[in-house]
Amino acid sequence: MRRGNCWLAAGAYLGLVGAARADAPPPSPGSSPPGLVRGAVYADPKAATEARVSDLLARLTQPEKMSLLALTQVDGLTTPPIPRLGIPALRTADAPQGVRDGQSTFFPMGIVMASTWDTALIRRVGAALGQEAKAKNRQVVYGPDVNIHRTPQGGRNFESFSEDPFLSARMGVAYIEGEQAEGVAACVKHYVCNNQENARDSINVQVDERALREVYTPAFDAAVREAHSWSLMPSLDRVNGQWNAENTHLLGEILRTDWAYDGLVIGDWGAVHETVPAIAAGTDMEMPHPDHFSAATLTDALTKKQITQAQIDGMDRNVLRLMVRTGMLDGHAPVGAALNTPAHQHLARRVAQEGITLLKNAGDLLPLGRGKIKTIAVVGPNAAVNSLGGRWSADVKPFYSVSVLDGIKKAAPNVAVTYAEGCPRTAPAAGTAIADAAALAGKADVAVVVVGLDNNIEGESLDPPNLSLPGDQDKLIQAVSAANKNTVVVLVNGTHVLMSPWLDHVPGVLESWYAGQDAGSAVADILFGDVNPSGRLTDTLAARREDYGDWGNYHLYPGVNGTVTYAEGIYVGYRHFDKAKIAPLFPFGFGLSYTSFAFSGLHVSPVIRRGGTCGVRVVVQNTGKRAGAEVVQLYVRDLAPKVDRPVRELKGFARVMLLPGAKKAVTFSLDERTLSYYNVAMHRWKANAGRYAVEIGASSRDIRATGVLKLE
């Protein structure tokens, strides 16, 4: 969604510092509606949803119907109220990691949420965001973003979950279920193939149907058919020649027909280009103002018989259905509104603790012992300031923000902590700044170098130009690691960064991504062992840019003459690395712990019949000396494929917390769809009879046990 500096908070703001609660939301913009029509079916919370929608639709005048089909008002995110019927303004808001309206709790970004591999935790995040939206009197929150990380240079990858469709789907479902349980509509986005920010509002994505169905739409499918997302946002790009908000295949055939979607479709900021195609495809609402869905434009199209009254009424039905679902017509303020409570603050920190991923720990340098070290040098352009995310959509204003430097100081009050920036984030270092930082590090017992990106390098409409750390950050790491053998690098970033210039010279690496308002505290928790790291990568990290599947020519990325070609098909992320037999730097699903785990006793039901299920059971044990969490990952592969299939595909996972020596049985259930590919000629999912391997591992390249099942 396009924003920049045009965001204005509409309505009253709860101007509270620290923790705050709201028993009722602030008033809607403009005059408050006088009340619902007494005795009307639409005003009866006990009446059936469709009966309420039909009753209210019949009461609307034509101008009122048309007024509901565009977000306007002062911020481009609000519909006008209809006072005579007691219909309040429908108010929407960004963003997936916090309600972007004044100050809110700033949760870790989507990539950190997914790195927890903890669906129960992310369901709690969704619920907290719903509570904060209610405190802001917002009924729709634009999120989650479930787009796939096709390219490592995707400037908005930080906001979505993963390169993998299954993991993205599980996280998206948990998030949506949590939020909508609070009576706030999730708006799953950006549908679909919004996988780069370079030319995002004009690029034409050429993608084949199988890749579309197997890689790019499964998370949206689960959001719609499993989590029942009450709204959905088409993206700004084109897919196979049609704008996504006007795309008959994506909206009319897949979303509205195949998935039987009855929710509200809100075109992204400026995504609607023409009135008639957008309505014909299935878009209900335009933002940020009615360029194409104005009363005059709609009336003209009706007069010329380019659209029908039934289409207008159908669009309004989708708007009114969302109003009913969110309780807007129930005649009372929503309950459970909460803003930046201690519980939300704790939750944001918990997500960061679980999502931050330990990539390297040579010689067991970590965790740091408070009683063993006297001095820590903290160095780097991302050390003293908490970079919260990429630009625009990530511009949530937290009540507080903790940098890594401040987190370390607070976590180790009896350790002397020194600091030097060393170099700017994007510009060359001045004079002897790097040498001075290295000298400072050389005097300390441990050096922590905090480097990475920020909202000047990635974000909406901004892909980073390459994967190298900008400025002189690589040189800074090299100099510090040469001066201090006990150097830990902390990465703060949304897109991938290349580590080859320095990885072999540092014993410790933490990938923190953009870990929210309490990122610095969570990093310190892990550095000092107060938390055992359990984050696992949701993307494959390569040693070289040319190892990724979108590399090869400009047609693959960023596109040529306005078109980008997804020639790699279904081979995105680890699927590409497996097929091409390229060793990743760090594989999908990888992450280290301060303890160790073992898998045993794998049992796979030998046969699965059409329409049936297959049980899988494996025992995981903590074989180390610390309590910790392992993520048990289940992959499936066709042992004798009759069509081109990936080497393996993630089809299950479970995060298991265990005390030292403890063991637990983990179970999975597989069905025919688990084994299927999308058969384009048949227009359906199909699983061929035969033998399939069921692989249990700690990453896509660390398979610990394998069983076999037969589909009959």
C-alpha positions in Angstrom: 0.0 0.0 0.0 1.4 3.4 -1.0 1.7 6.0 1.8 4.8 8.1 2.2 4.1 11.2 4.4 0.4 11.4 3.5 -0.8 9.5 6.6 -3.0 11.4 8.9 -4.6 10.0 12.0 -8.4 10.3 11.7 -10.5 10.6 14.8 -9.5 11.2 18.4 -6.2 9.7 19.6 -5.6 8.2 23.0 -2.7 10.3 24.0 -1.3 8.0 26.6 2.3 7.3 27.4 3.3 3.7 28.5 0.5 1.2 29.1 -3.0 2.3 28.2 -6.4 0.7 27.9 -9.6 1.9 26.3 -13.1 0.7 27.3 -14.6 2.4 24.3 -13.1 3.5 21.0 -12.7 7.1 20.0 -15.6 8.6 18.0 -15.7 8.3 14.2 -14.7 11.2 12.1 -17.5 13.8 11.7 -20.8 13.8 13.5 -21.7 10.6 15.4 -24.7 8.7 13.9 -27.9 9.2 15.9 -28.5 5.5 16.2 -29.7 2.4 14.5 -33.3 2.0 13.3 -35.1 0.5 16.3 -36.6 -2.9 15.5 -34.8 -3.3 12.2 -33.4 -6.7 11.4 -30.0 -5.2 10.5 -29.7 -3.8 14.0 -30.4 -7.1 15.7 -27.1 -8.8 16.7 -29.0 -12.1 17.1 -30.3 -12.1 13.5 -28.6 -14.1 10.8 -25.8 -12.3 9.0 -27.3 -12.5 5.5 -30.7 -11.4 6.8 -29.1 -8.3 8.4 -27.2 -7.6 5.2 -30.3 -7.9 3.0 -32.4 -5.8 5.3 -29.9 -3.0 5.4 -29.2 -3.1 1.7 -32.9 -2.6 1.0 -32.9 0.5 3.1 -30.0 2.2 1.3 -30.5 4.9 -1.3 -28.5 4.7 -4.5 -26.2 7.5 -3.5 -25.7 5.8 -0.1 -24.9 2.5 -1.8 -22.2 4.2 -4.0 -20.7 6.1 -1.0 -19.7 2.8 0.6 -17.6 1.7 -2.4 -14.6 3.9 -1.8 -12.4 4.8 1.1 -12.1 8.6 1.3 -12.5 11.0 4.3 -9.4 12.7 5.6 -6.9 9.8 5.4 -8.0 7.8 2.4 -8.8 4.9 4.7 -12.4 5.6 5.8 -15.9 5.4 4.3 -18.4 8.2 5.1 -21.0 7.4 7.7 -24.7 7.2 7.0 -26.2 8.9 10.0 -29.9 8.4 9.2 -29.4 4.6 9.5 -26.9 4.7 12.3 -24.1 3.3 10.1 -20.8 4.5 11.4 -17.7 5.1 9.2 -15.8 2.0 8.3 -12.2 2.8 9.4 -9.2 0.8 8.2 -5.5 0.9 9.0 -2.1 -0.4 8.2 -0.1 -2.4 9.2 0.7 -6.1 9.9 3.1 -5.4 12.7 1.2 -2.6 14.5 -1.8 -0.3 14.1 -0.5 2.6 12.1 -2.6 5.4 13.8 -0.7 7.4 16.4 1.4 5.3 18.8 0.9 1.6 19.0 2.8 -1.5 20.1 5.4 -2.3 17.4 5.6 -6.0 17.0 8.4 -7.7 15.1 8.1 -7.9 11.4 6.4 -10.8 9.6 9.7 -12.5 8.8 10.5 -12.6 12.5 7.0 -13.9 13.4 7.4 -16.7 10.9 11.0 -17.5 12.2 9.4 -18.5 15.5 7.6 -21.4 13.7 5.1 -20.9 16.6 1.5 -20.7 15.3 0.1 -20.4 18.8 2.3 -17.4 19.5 1.3 -15.7 16.2 -2.3 -16.3 17.0 -1.8 -14.2 20.1 -0.1 -11.5 18.0 -3.2 -11.4 15.8 -5.4 -11.1 18.9 -3.3 -8.3 20.3 -3.4 -6.4 17.0 -7.2 -6.7 17.0 -7.4 -5.3 20.5 -5.2 -2.4 19.5 -7.2 -1.8 16.4 -10.4 -1.6 18.6 -8.6 0.9 20.8 -8.1 3.1 17.7 -11.6 2.5 16.4 -10.3 0.7 13.3 -12.4 -2.2 12.0 -10.0 -3.5 9.3 -6.2 -3.9 9.6 -4.2 -4.4 6.4 -2.4 -7.6 7.1 -1.1 -10.2 7.2 1.2 -10.0 4.1 1.6 -13.5 2.8 3.5 -12.9 -0.4 6.3 -15.3 -1.1 10.0 -14.3 -0.9 10.8 -15.0 -4.5 13.8 -12.8 -4.8 16.3 -12.0 -2.0 16.1 -8.3 -3.1 12.3 -8.0 -2.4 12.2 -4.7 -0.6 9.2 -5.7 1.4 10.2 -9.2 2.3 10.5 -8.2 5.9 6.7 -7.7 6.1 5.8 -11.2 4.8 6.7 -14.6 6.1 8.7 -16.9 4.0 9.9 -18.3 0.7 7.7 -21.4 1.4 4.0 -21.5 0.8 3.1 -24.0 3.5 4.9 -22.1 6.3 3.4 -18.8 5.0 -0.1 -20.3 5.0 0.2 -21.7 8.6 1.4 -18.3 9.9 -1.2 -16.4 8.0 -4.0 -18.6 9.3 -2.9 -18.2 12.9 -2.6 -14.4 12.6 -6.0 -14.0 10.9 -7.8 -16.3 13.4 -6.4 -14.4 16.3 -7.3 -11.0 15.0 -10.8 -11.9 13.8 -11.6 -13.6 17.1 -11.4 -10.0 18.5 -14.0 -8.9 15.9 -11.5 -7.0 13.7 -11.2 -7.9 10.0 -7.9 -9.0 8.7 -7.2 -7.9 5.2 -4.8 -10.5 3.7 -2.5 -8.9 1.2 -1.1 -8.3 -1.5 -2.9 -10.7 -3.9 -0.8 -11.8 -5.7 2.8 -12.1 -7.0 3.8 -8.8 -5.4 7.2 -10.2 -4.9 9.3 -7.1 -5.6 9.0 -3.4 -5.0 10.9 -2.3 -8.1 8.2 -1.0 -10.5 5.6 -2.6 -8.3 2.8 -0.4 -9.5 3.5 -1.1 -13.2 5.3 -4.4 -13.5 3.6 -7.3 -15.5 4.4 -10.6 -13.9 4.5 -13.5 -16.3 3.9 -16.7 -14.3 2.6 -20.1 -15.3 -0.5 -21.6 -13.8 1.2 -24.4 -11.9 3.6 -22.0 -10.1 0.8 -19.6 -9.4 -1.2 -22.4 -7.7 1.6 -24.2 -6.0 3.8 -21.4 -4.8 2.1 -18.0 -4.9 -1.6 -18.6 -4.0 -1.6 -21.4 -1.3 -1.2 -18.9 1.6 -4.1 -16.8 0.2 -6.2 -20.0 -0.3 -5.7 -20.9 3.4 -6.4 -17.4 4.5 -9.7 -17.4 2.6 -11.0 -21.0 3.0 -9.5 -21.9 6.3 -9.2 -18.7 8.3 -12.1 -17.0 6.5 -10.4 -13.7 6.2 -13.1 -11.0 6.1 -11.2 -8.9 3.5 -8.5 -9.2 0.9 -6.4 -6.7 -0.9 -5.3 -7.1 -4.6 -1.8 -5.8 -5.3 -0.7 -3.0 -7.6 1.1 -5.2 -10.2 -0.3 -7.0 -13.2 -0.3 -10.8 -13.5 -0.2 -12.2 -17.1 -1.3 -8.8 -18.5 -4.2 -7.8 -16.3 -4.0 -5.4 -13.3 -4.6 -7.5 -10.2 -7.6 -5.4 -9.1 -9.1 -6.1 -12.5 -7.8 -9.6 -13.0 -10.7 -11.9 -14.0 -8.6 -15.1 -13.5 -7.3 -14.1 -10.0 -10.4 -12.5 -8.7 -13.3 -13.9 -10.7 -12.2 -17.5 -11.3 -9.8 -18.4 -8.4 -11.0 -16.1 -5.5 -14.7 -15.8 -6.1 -15.4 -19.1 -7.9 -12.8 -21.7 -6.9 -12.6 -20.5 -3.3 -16.2 -19.2 -3.0 -15.0 -16.0 -1.3 -17.8 -13.8 0.2 -15.5 -11.2 1.8 -14.6 -7.6 0.9 -12.1 -7.0 -1.8 -10.3 -3.7 -1.2 -8.0 -2.5 -4.1 -4.6 -1.4 -2.9 -3.7 2.3 -2.9 -4.4 3.3 -6.5 -4.7 -0.3 -7.7 -8.0 0.3 -9.6 -7.3 1.6 -13.1 -10.7 1.3 -14.8 -14.2 1.1 -13.4 -15.8 -1.7 -15.5 -13.0 -4.2 -15.5 -12.5 -3.9 -11.7 -16.1 -4.4 -11.0 -16.4 -7.3 -13.5 -13.4 -9.0 -11.9 -14.7 -8.7 -8.3 -13.1 -5.7 -6.6 -15.6 -4.0 -4.2 -13.8 -1.0 -2.9 -11.3 1.6 -4.1 -8.8 3.6 -2.2 -7.6 6.3 -1.4 -10.4 8.2 -3.1 -13.1 7.4 -5.7 -11.3 8.1 -9.0 -13.1 5.1 -10.6 -15.8 4.2 -8.0 -17.3 7.7 -7.6 -21.0 8.1 -7.8 -20.8 10.0 -11.1 -18.5 7.3 -12.6 -20.7 4.4 -11.4 -23.9 6.2 -12.5 -22.4 6.7 -16.0 -21.4 3.1 -16.3 -24.9 2.0 -15.2 -26.5 4.3 -17.7 -24.4 2.9 -20.5 -25.2 -0.6 -19.3 -21.5 -1.4 -18.8 -22.3 -2.6 -15.3 -25.5 -3.7 -13.6 -27.4 -2.8 -10.5 -26.9 -6.3 -9.3 -23.1 -5.8 -9.4 -23.4 -2.6 -7.3 -25.7 -4.4 -4.8 -23.3 -7.3 -4.7 -20.4 -5.0 -3.9 -22.4 -3.3 -1.2 -23.4 -6.7 0.3 -19.7 -7.5 0.8 -19.2 -4.1 2.5 -22.2 -4.6 4.8 -21.3 -8.2 5.5 -18.0 -7.0 6.9 -19.7 -4.4 9.0 -21.9 -7.1 10.5 -19.0 -9.4 11.1 -17.0 -6.7 12.9 -20.0 -5.7 15.1 -20.3 -2.2 13.7 -24.1 -2.5 13.6 -24.6 -4.0 17.0 -25.2 -0.6 18.7 -22.4 -0.7 21.3 -18.7 -0.2 21.5 -16.5 -3.3 21.0 -15.2 -4.9 24.1 -11.6 -5.8 24.8 -10.0 -2.8 23.4 -6.4 -2.5 24.7 -3.3 -0.4 23.7 0.3 -1.1 24.6 -0.5 -3.0 27.7 2.2 -4.8 29.6 0.9 -8.1 28.1 1.3 -6.7 24.6 4.8 -5.4 25.4 5.7 -8.8 26.8 4.3 -10.5 23.7 6.3 -8.3 21.3 9.5 -9.2 23.2 8.6 -12.9 23.3 8.1 -13.0 19.5 11.5 -11.4 19.1 13.1 -13.8 21.5 11.7 -16.8 19.6 12.3 -15.4 16.1 15.9 -14.2 16.3 18.0 -16.9 14.8 21.5 -18.0 15.8 23.4 -18.8 12.7 26.9 -19.4 14.0 28.4 -20.1 17.4 31.9 -21.4 16.9 33.7 -22.6 20.0 30.5 -22.1 22.0 31.3 -18.4 22.4 27.7 -17.8 23.3 26.0 -17.4 25.6 28.2 -14.8 27.3 28.8 -15.3 31.0 28.2 -12.2 33.0 30.6 -13.4 35.6 33.4 -14.2 33.1 33.5 -11.0 31.0 34.4 -7.5 32.3 34.1 -5.4 29.1 32.0 -5.5 25.9 32.6 -3.3 22.9 29.4 -2.6 21.0 30.1 -1.3 17.5 28.2 -0.5 14.3 25.7 1.8 12.7 22.7 -0.2 13.9 23.9 -0.5 17.5 22.6 2.7 19.1 19.4 3.1 17.1 16.7 0.4 16.7 16.0 0.2 13.0 12.4 -1.0 13.1 11.8 -1.8 9.4 11.6 -0.7 5.8 9.9 2.5 4.7 6.2 3.6 4.7 4.2 0.5 5.7 6.6 -0.1 8.6 6.2 3.4 10.0 4.3 2.5 13.1 5.2 4.7 16.0 6.0 2.7 19.2 5.7 4.0 22.7 9.3 3.1 23.2 12.1 1.4 21.3 15.2 -0.5 22.6 18.4 -0.6 20.7 21.0 -3.4 21.0 23.3 -1.0 22.8 20.7 -0.1 25.4 19.6 -3.8 25.7 23.1 -4.9 26.4 23.7 -2.2 29.0 20.5 -3.1 30.8 21.1 -6.8 30.7 24.7 -6.5 32.1 24.8 -3.6 34.5 28.1 -4.8 36.0 29.9 -5.1 32.7 31.7 -2.1 31.2 30.1 -1.4 27.9 31.8 0.8 25.3 30.5 2.0 22.0 31.6 3.3 18.6 29.6 3.7 15.5 32.6 2.8 13.3 31.0 3.8 10.1 27.7 5.3 8.8 25.1 2.8 7.5 25.3 3.8 3.9 28.2 6.2 3.4 32.0 5.6 3.6 33.6 5.8 7.0 35.2 9.1 7.9 39.0 9.3 8.6 40.1 6.8 11.2 36.6 5.8 12.4 36.9 2.2 11.5 40.4 1.9 13.0 39.3 3.7 16.2 36.3 1.2 16.5 38.6 -1.7 16.0 41.0 -0.4 18.6 38.1 0.0 21.1 37.0 -3.6 20.3 40.6 -4.9 20.8 40.5 -3.7 24.4 37.3 -5.6 25.3 36.7 -9.2 26.2 33.9 -9.4 23.6 32.9 -7.3 20.6 29.4 -7.1 19.3 29.1 -5.6 15.8 25.6 -4.5 14.9 25.1 -3.9 11.2 22.4 -4.0 8.6 19.8 -2.0 6.7 17.1 0.5 7.4 14.1 2.3 5.8 16.4 4.3 3.5 17.6 1.1 1.8 14.4 -1.1 1.6 10.7 -0.8 1.9 7.7 0.1 -0.2 8.7 0.9 -3.8 12.4 0.3 -2.7 14.3 -2.9 -3.4 17.9 -2.7 -2.2 20.3 -2.4 -5.2 22.3 -5.5 -4.2 22.8 -7.9 -1.3 26.0 -6.3 0.0 26.0 -4.5 3.3 26.0 -0.9 2.3 28.8 1.6 3.0 31.8 0.3 4.8 30.1 -2.2 7.1 31.9 -5.3 5.7 35.2 -3.5 6.3 34.1 -2.6 9.8 33.4 -6.2 10.6 36.7 -7.3 9.2 38.6 -4.8 11.2 36.8 -5.5 14.5 37.2 -9.3 14.1 40.9 -8.9 13.4 41.2 -6.9 16.6 39.1 -9.2 18.7 38.7 -12.9 18.2 35.5 -13.0 20.3 33.4 -11.0 17.8 29.6 -11.5 17.4 27.8 -10.0 14.4 24.2 -9.0 14.9 22.3 -8.5 11.6 19.4 -6.0 11.4 17.8 -6.3 8.0 14.7 -7.3 6.0 16.3 -8.6 2.8 19.2 -11.0 2.7 22.7 -9.7 3.1 25.9 -11.4 1.9 28.2 -12.7 4.7 31.0 -14.2 2.7 33.4 -11.2 3.2 33.6 -11.8 6.9 31.7 -15.0 8.0 34.9 -17.2 8.3 36.5 -14.6 10.6 33.8 -14.3 13.3 32.7 -17.0 15.7 29.2 -15.7 16.3 26.3 -14.5 14.1 22.8 -13.6 15.1 20.2 -12.8 12.5 17.7 -10.6 14.2 15.9 -9.2 11.2 13.6 -6.3 12.2 12.6 -7.6 15.7 10.2 -4.8 16.8 10.2 -2.3 19.6 12.1 -4.5 22.1 14.6 -5.9 19.6 17.6 -4.8 21.7 16.3 -6.5 24.8 15.7 -9.7 22.9 19.1 -9.7 21.4 20.7 -9.2 24.8 18.5 -12.0 26.2 20.0 -14.4 23.7 23.6 -13.1 24.0 23.6 -13.7 27.7 21.7 -16.9 27.7 18.6 -15.7 29.5 16.8 -17.1 26.4 17.9 -20.1 24.5 17.7 -19.2 20.8 15.1 -21.2 18.9 14.5 -19.2 15.7 14.7 -21.0 12.4 15.2 -19.5 9.0 12.1 -19.1 6.8 14.3 -18.4 3.8 17.4 -20.1 2.3 20.5 -17.9 2.6 23.0 -18.2 -0.2 26.7 -17.6 -0.3 26.4 -15.6 -3.6 23.7 -13.6 -5.2 24.0 -15.7 -8.4 23.0 -18.8 -6.4 19.4 -17.7 -6.1 16.7 -18.9 -8.5 15.8 -15.4 -9.8 19.4 -14.8 -11.0 20.4 -15.3 -14.6 19.2 -12.4 -16.7 17.1 -9.2 -16.2 14.0 -10.9 -17.4 13.9 -12.9 -14.1 14.6 -9.8 -12.0 13.9 -6.9 -12.0 12.3 -7.3 -15.4 12.7 -5.9 -18.9 10.3 -3.5 -20.7 7.9 -3.6 -17.8 7.7 -7.4 -17.6 9.3 -9.8 -15.2 9.3 -13.5 -16.1 9.0 -16.2 -13.4 10.9 -18.7 -15.6 11.9 -20.7 -12.6 8.3 -21.9 -12.2 7.8 -23.8 -9.0 11.5 -23.8 -8.1 11.5 -21.0 -5.6 13.7 -20.9 -2.4 15.0 -24.2 -1.2 13.2 -26.0 -4.1 15.6 -24.2 -6.5 18.7 -25.0 -4.4 17.7 -28.7 -4.2 17.0 -29.0 -7.9 20.2 -27.1 -8.9 22.2 -29.0 -6.3 23.6 -25.8 -4.9 24.8 -25.8 -1.3 23.3 -22.9 0.6 25.2 -20.9 3.1 22.4 -21.5 5.6 19.5 -23.7 4.6 15.8 -23.2 5.0 14.7 -24.2 8.5 18.2 -23.8 10.0 18.9 -22.4 13.4 21.2 -23.2 16.3 20.5 -23.6 19.9 22.5 -23.7 23.2 21.3 -27.3 23.6 21.1 -30.3 21.3 18.3 -32.5 20.1 17.9 -36.1 18.8 15.1 -37.7 16.8 14.0 -41.3 17.1 11.2 -43.8 16.6 9.8 -42.5 13.4 6.7 -44.4 12.4 4.8 -43.7 9.2 1.5 -45.4 8.4 2.5 -47.5 5.4 -0.6 -46.9 3.2 -2.8 -43.9 2.5 -6.0 -44.4 0.4 -7.8 -41.8 -1.6 -9.7 -39.5 0.7 -8.0 -41.0 3.8 -5.2 -39.8 6.0 -1.8 -41.1 7.1 -0.3 -40.8 10.6 3.3 -39.9 11.3 4.9 -40.1 14.7 8.4 -39.2 15.8 10.1 -38.7 19.2 12.3 -35.7 19.8 14.6 -35.5 22.8 16.6 -32.7 24.4 20.1 -34.3 24.7 21.8 -31.2 26.1 22.1 -29.4 29.4 19.7 -26.5 28.8 16.0 -26.2 28.3 15.3 -25.3 24.7 12.9 -25.6 21.8 13.4 -27.6 18.6 11.3 -27.2 15.4 10.5 -30.6 14.0 10.1 -30.3 10.2 8.3 -32.7 8.0 9.1 -32.9 4.3 7.5 -35.0 1.6 8.9 -36.1 -1.7 7.7 -38.3 -4.6 10.1 -41.2 -5.0 9.1 -41.9 -8.6 7.5 -38.7 -9.9 5.6 -38.9 -13.2 5.7 -35.2 -13.5 8.4 -32.6 -12.5 8.3 -32.4 -8.7 10.5 -30.6 -6.2 13.1 -32.8 -4.4 11.2 -32.1 -1.1 8.4 -29.9 0.1 7.6 -28.8 3.7 4.3 -30.3 4.7 4.3 -30.1 8.5 6.2 -28.7 11.5 6.0 -28.5 15.3 7.8 -26.4 17.8 8.6 -28.4 20.9 9.9 -27.0 24.1 11.8 -29.5 26.3 13.7 -29.6 29.5 17.2 -31.2 29.5 16.8 -35.0 29.0 13.1 -34.7 28.3 11.5 -36.3 25.2 8.2 -35.9 23.5 6.3 -37.7 20.7 5.2 -35.4 17.9 2.4 -36.5 15.5 1.4 -35.3 12.1 -1.5 -36.2 9.8 -1.0 -36.3 6.0 -3.7 -36.5 3.4 -3.9 -36.8 -0.3 -3.6 -33.0 -0.8 -0.3 -33.2 1.1 1.1 -35.3 -1.7 -0.5 -33.4 -4.6 0.7 -31.1 -7.4 -1.5 -28.8 -9.4 -2.5 -30.5 -12.7 -3.0 -27.6 -15.1 -4.7 -29.6 -17.8 -7.2 -31.0 -15.3 -7.7 -27.7 -13.4 -7.3 -29.4 -10.1 -4.9 -30.8 -7.5 -3.7 -34.4 -8.2 -1.6 -36.9 -6.4 -0.3 -39.8 -8.4 -0.4 -43.3 -6.9 3.0 -44.6 -5.7 5.6 -44.3 -3.0 6.4 -41.1 -1.1 9.2 -40.4 1.3 8.3 -38.8 4.6 11.4 -37.0 5.9 11.9 -35.6 9.4 14.6 -33.0 9.8 16.0 -29.9 11.6 16.2 -28.1 8.3 15.7 -28.8 4.6 19.3 -30.0 4.4 19.4 -31.8 7.8 17.1 -34.8 7.4 17.4 -37.0 10.5 14.9 -39.8 9.7 13.0 -41.1 6.7 9.9 -43.3 6.3 7.9 -44.3 3.3 4.2 -44.4 2.6 2.2 -45.7 -0.4 -0.7 -43.9 -1.9 -3.1 -46.3 -3.4 
